[in-house]
């Protein structure tokens, strides 16, 4: 067992922490998650339709990563490996939800009110998030990985387990649909700031 100095695992790399966890170190996985929890949560939220689904998918993904840590091959970064597990868990949950759709308890046919916040940045972020959820799960995962997370097409292809051309076409279709849906934002800004 490795003896830590100060904060548990602070001097260890992600790969070393994952190996230590696989070898039975009870604190190593917690340290690894503390390093990446914000990124993984944001990934789950951007890939899922609801915060509840994101939380459930993230929990499933982390359980899977915890159980399969010994099978990690160091051919990718640990963060990329975790990212892929989270995206796959989100996509699995979306597929399951489609197969078993839920019915709301209350028959509420009202459209949600669009919050009007005086801060343009906040309103724009909300509009982009809403537009992201109109994309197919595959398109959303690709555009989130490339445009929001900053992965290259090659890295995104590896994360998503699809060819680079598929990532490019999904991103292109997603961007076109997003541009059409968000066109009104540009029109509003032009009216406010002529």
C-alpha positions as CSV (number, residue, x, y, z in Angstrom):
1,X,0.0,0.0,0.0
2,X,1.3,3.4,-0.9
3,X,1.9,5.9,1.9
4,X,0.6,9.4,1.0
5,X,2.1,12.6,2.1
6,X,-0.4,15.3,3.0
7,X,-3.4,15.2,0.7
8,X,-4.2,11.6,-0.4
9,X,-2.6,11.0,-3.8
10,X,-1.8,14.6,-4.5
11,X,1.5,13.7,-6.1
12,X,0.2,10.8,-8.1
13,X,-0.8,10.9,-11.8
14,X,-4.3,9.9,-12.8
15,X,-3.0,6.6,-14.2
16,X,-1.2,5.9,-10.9
17,X,-4.3,6.6,-8.9
18,X,-6.4,4.4,-11.2
19,X,-3.8,1.6,-10.8
20,X,-3.7,2.1,-7.0
21,X,-7.5,1.8,-6.9
22,X,-7.4,-1.4,-9.0
23,X,-4.8,-2.7,-6.5
24,X,-7.2,-2.1,-3.6
25,X,-6.4,1.4,-2.4
26,X,-9.6,2.7,-0.9
27,X,-8.8,6.4,-1.2
28,X,-7.3,6.5,-4.7
29,X,-10.6,6.5,-6.7
30,X,-12.0,9.3,-4.5
31,X,-8.9,11.4,-5.2
32,X,-9.3,10.7,-8.9
33,X,-12.9,11.7,-8.9
34,X,-12.2,14.9,-7.0
35,X,-9.9,16.0,-9.8
36,X,-12.4,15.3,-12.5
37,X,-15.9,15.6,-10.9
38,X,-16.7,19.1,-12.4
39,X,-15.8,18.1,-15.9
40,X,-17.7,14.8,-15.7
41,X,-20.8,16.5,-14.2
42,X,-20.8,19.2,-17.0
43,X,-20.4,16.5,-19.6
44,X,-23.3,14.5,-18.2
45,X,-25.5,17.7,-18.0
46,X,-24.7,18.6,-21.6
47,X,-25.3,15.1,-22.9
48,X,-28.5,14.4,-21.0
49,X,-32.0,15.8,-21.4
50,X,-32.7,16.5,-17.7
51,X,-30.5,17.1,-14.6
52,X,-32.1,14.0,-13.1
53,X,-31.0,11.9,-16.0
54,X,-27.6,13.5,-15.9
55,X,-27.2,12.7,-12.2
56,X,-28.4,9.1,-12.7
57,X,-26.1,8.5,-15.8
58,X,-23.1,10.0,-14.0
59,X,-23.7,7.7,-11.0
60,X,-24.0,4.7,-13.3
61,X,-20.8,5.8,-15.2
62,X,-18.8,6.2,-12.0
63,X,-19.9,2.8,-10.7
64,X,-18.9,1.3,-14.0
65,X,-15.5,3.1,-13.9
66,X,-15.0,2.0,-10.3
67,X,-15.7,-1.7,-11.2
68,X,-13.8,-1.8,-14.5
69,X,-10.7,0.2,-13.4
70,X,-8.5,-2.9,-13.6
71,X,-9.4,-3.2,-17.4
72,X,-8.1,0.3,-18.1
73,X,-5.5,0.2,-20.9
74,X,-3.2,3.2,-20.8
75,X,-3.8,3.9,-24.5
76,X,-5.8,7.0,-23.6
77,X,-5.7,9.6,-20.8
78,X,-7.7,8.6,-17.7
79,X,-9.8,11.8,-18.1
80,X,-10.7,10.7,-21.7
81,X,-11.6,7.2,-20.5
82,X,-13.9,8.6,-17.8
83,X,-15.4,11.1,-20.3
84,X,-16.3,8.3,-22.7
85,X,-17.8,6.2,-19.9
86,X,-20.0,9.2,-18.9
87,X,-21.1,10.0,-22.4
88,X,-21.9,6.3,-23.1
89,X,-23.9,6.1,-19.8
90,X,-25.9,9.2,-20.9
91,X,-26.6,7.8,-24.3
92,X,-27.7,4.5,-22.8
93,X,-30.1,6.3,-20.5
94,X,-31.5,8.3,-23.4
95,X,-32.1,5.0,-25.3
96,X,-33.7,3.4,-22.3
97,X,-36.0,6.4,-21.8
98,X,-37.1,6.2,-25.4
99,X,-37.9,2.5,-25.1
100,X,-39.8,3.1,-21.8
101,X,-41.3,6.6,-22.1
102,X,-42.7,8.1,-18.9
103,X,-46.0,9.8,-18.6
104,X,-46.3,12.9,-16.4
105,X,-48.5,12.6,-13.4
106,X,-50.1,16.0,-14.1
107,X,-51.6,16.9,-17.4
108,X,-49.9,20.2,-17.8
109,X,-50.0,21.5,-21.4
110,X,-48.5,24.9,-20.6
111,X,-45.3,25.8,-22.4
112,X,-42.5,26.7,-20.0
113,X,-42.1,30.5,-19.7
114,X,-38.9,31.7,-21.2
115,X,-37.0,33.5,-18.4
116,X,-36.1,37.1,-19.3
117,X,-32.9,37.9,-17.6
118,X,-31.3,41.4,-18.2
119,X,-27.9,39.8,-18.5
120,X,-27.3,38.9,-22.1
121,X,-24.7,36.2,-21.3
122,X,-27.1,34.3,-19.0
123,X,-29.9,34.4,-21.6
124,X,-27.6,33.3,-24.4
125,X,-26.3,30.4,-22.3
126,X,-29.8,29.3,-21.5
127,X,-30.8,29.5,-25.2
128,X,-27.8,27.5,-26.3
129,X,-28.5,24.8,-23.7
130,X,-32.1,24.6,-24.8
131,X,-31.0,24.4,-28.5
132,X,-28.5,21.7,-27.6
133,X,-31.3,19.5,-26.3
134,X,-33.1,19.6,-29.6
135,X,-30.3,17.7,-31.2
136,X,-30.1,14.0,-31.4
137,X,-28.1,12.5,-28.6
138,X,-25.3,11.5,-31.0
139,X,-25.1,15.0,-32.6
140,X,-25.2,16.6,-29.1
141,X,-22.4,14.3,-27.8
142,X,-20.2,15.2,-30.9
143,X,-20.7,18.9,-30.8
144,X,-20.3,19.1,-27.0
145,X,-17.0,17.2,-27.2
146,X,-15.6,19.3,-30.1
147,X,-17.1,22.7,-29.6
148,X,-17.7,23.0,-25.9
149,X,-15.1,20.6,-24.4
150,X,-12.4,21.6,-26.9
151,X,-11.5,18.1,-28.0
152,X,-10.0,17.7,-31.5
153,X,-12.1,15.6,-34.0
154,X,-9.6,12.8,-33.6
155,X,-9.9,12.9,-29.8
156,X,-13.7,13.1,-30.0
157,X,-13.8,10.1,-32.3
158,X,-11.8,8.1,-29.9
159,X,-14.0,9.2,-26.9
160,X,-17.2,8.4,-28.7
161,X,-16.0,5.3,-30.4
162,X,-16.9,6.4,-33.9
163,X,-14.9,7.3,-37.1
164,X,-13.6,10.8,-37.5
165,X,-15.8,11.4,-40.5
166,X,-18.9,10.5,-38.4
167,X,-17.8,13.1,-35.8
168,X,-17.3,15.7,-38.5
169,X,-20.7,15.1,-40.1
170,X,-22.5,15.0,-36.7
171,X,-20.9,18.3,-35.8
172,X,-21.7,19.9,-39.2
173,X,-25.4,18.8,-38.9
174,X,-25.6,20.0,-35.3
175,X,-24.0,23.3,-36.0
176,X,-26.4,23.9,-38.9
177,X,-29.4,23.1,-36.7
178,X,-28.1,25.2,-33.9
179,X,-27.5,28.2,-36.2
180,X,-31.1,28.0,-37.5
181,X,-32.5,27.8,-34.0
182,X,-30.3,30.5,-32.5
183,X,-30.7,32.9,-35.5
184,X,-33.2,34.9,-33.5
185,X,-30.5,35.8,-30.9
186,X,-28.4,37.6,-33.6
187,X,-31.6,39.4,-34.8
188,X,-32.4,40.5,-31.2
189,X,-28.8,41.7,-30.7
190,X,-28.9,43.6,-33.9
191,X,-32.1,45.4,-32.9
192,X,-30.7,46.2,-29.4
193,X,-27.3,47.3,-30.7
194,X,-27.8,48.7,-34.3
